[in-house]
Amino acid sequence: MKRFSIFLLMICALSTNACAQWYLFPGKKKTVEERKDSVTVKPDPGRRPGGGMEVTDQGDTLHVDWFGGPEPEEVFELDVPSTIHIGLVLPLQASGKASDNFLDMYSGALLALRHLGNAGLKADLQVFDSADGKTPVPQTLIDECDVILGPVSYDDLRNTLPLCGRGKVLVSPLEPKAAELAGDGHLVQAPTPWTAQIDDLVRWVREELPIGDEVYVVRDTAAAGAGEQSAYLIRRLQEGSVRYRSVLSTREIGFRKDRKARVLIASDRENFITSAIRNLSIEGARNNDVILYGTTRIRTSGTGQADLHNTNAHVTAAYFIDYEDPAVKRFILEYRALFQNEPGSFSFQGYDTMNYFVSICAKYGRQWYKMLQEYSVKGLQSDFLFRKEAADARVNQAVRRIVYNSDLTVDRMSY
């Protein structure tokens, strides 16, 4: 297997919890000019009927129209630095051995900064190795950086949050469970949680359900199966007024060749999910019309690719790479040339996360976290969509819809 270039492996020489600093200058291209005078942007109530916020860029200032409802408690200040200071906290040397996954993530993040630098952005990057889980993230890194990506684990994020004073936030780049920490006000959740995937799944069923088709929910009655996710699915179906028939196994479904059977699986047990999908796959292979709806879990529970195509699986996913996308192809070619290695899922995640949060800081300045709802981006593997009306506005709600067709093709649907 080809290994990383000597340039990348320099990070492996760092002792555990070492802190490195990388400077990226774009050369002769025009850099982002620093807006030294912070502009206080006050809401303008009563501008329009209804409620919400509209932001327009007027050169060196941002104008915010706040129409309807109470004014926001915090006032946004435009303060774009000439050089964006970035902190990246990753466990690069787990047990004294370099972690391939996190080196991949680091590589993707570096490539994102390379692209941003070529576009005229000026940035410096501090890298902190959190592998031993004992040495805390330096307070200086928190204080000096405009964007802080990491740590990656739930415990490390929770332990680092108390270091964040006013105006400082951490970005959780990987851990889905960290979404519950976003209510603290000092954390932004980059990975889309499973609740958002289920919410969109129910919307998808409602959008596609024609008159005559039936919806079946295969329910797991075992104590271990009736867990949090399956309970949430049932509740959202009921709240969405989706009429369905509960069955205990796929054998109870009335399959007909002239009518589609739309099926969801309510279980938190992987073996139950895998068994149900295999039985549905057999029915689908018999030319029975089956549509299986599920979240990312049905792709990661040991299910075979053929089973997904046989069931015409409709999947709501937080991550999906479309290898036919020209942008993905360009990324792969550049990654190979620079690092002499194939990019993995962690590489794409490092690229998307770094690109989004540094870009929003370049656009809105050091208080970028107040403008998340105004900045939506489609990435290579994952997207970023923050909704004001969500339970927590600092948790990413972007979901990709994937359809596995019976002809073995895969469609990436609307987001």
Helices and strands as residue ranges (DSSP letters): H 6-9, G 10-13, E 19-24, E 39-41, E 52-58, E 61-67, E 76-78, E 84-90, E 93-94, E 97-98, H 100-118, E 123-129, H 139-144, E 147-149, H 154-160, G 161-163, E 170-172, G 176-184, E 187-189, H 194-208, E 214-219, H 228-239, E 245-247, G 250-252, E 261-266, H 270-285, E 290-295, H 297-300, H 305-310, E 314-317, H 326-339, H 345-364, G 368-374, E 377-378, E 383-384, E 400-404, E 410-412
